[in-house]
Amino acid sequence: MEILSKTREIDSIFSCEDVLDCLGNPEELSGISLSLWRCKDIVHMLYVANELYLHEDVQKVYIVGMGVNSSRMYHLVLSGFKTKLSASETISKFEKKGFMQIRFLKHS
């Protein structure tokens, strides 16, 4: 097993694109999106995003970067909800799993 560390490649991928899937592929958000969790440490975010992707019943896990330089914050995002009701059901599910600061994420 190889432990992740912040490298130039990881830093450049996740600081140049604002929306990526948990594998580093550029993506676009659609419909209603939920920010499950946020942090400033991209390596920590990658571990949490991949854990969610591998062990939960979700199609895609997105990492959304907002801000620049030391103000950059990474959001763990689920997207593509067609209604607020389906998003609210997902909020309830993930709150039971310990995600306590889930928010709707505004995007264009």
Number of C-alpha atoms within 10 A of each C-alpha: 3 4 6 11 10 11 9 9 9 15 12 10 14 20 19 10 16 17 22 20 21 23 14 15 13 15 15 14 19 13 12 18 21 22 22 21 18 19 14 15 12 22 17 15 19 21 14 16 22 16 13 16 18 12 8 10 8 11 10 16 22 30 30 24 22 16 11 10 8 7 9 15 17 26 23 23 26 24 21 15 17 12 10 13 10 11 19 14 11 17 21 13 12 15 14 10 9 9 14 13 12 18 13 17 16 10 10 6
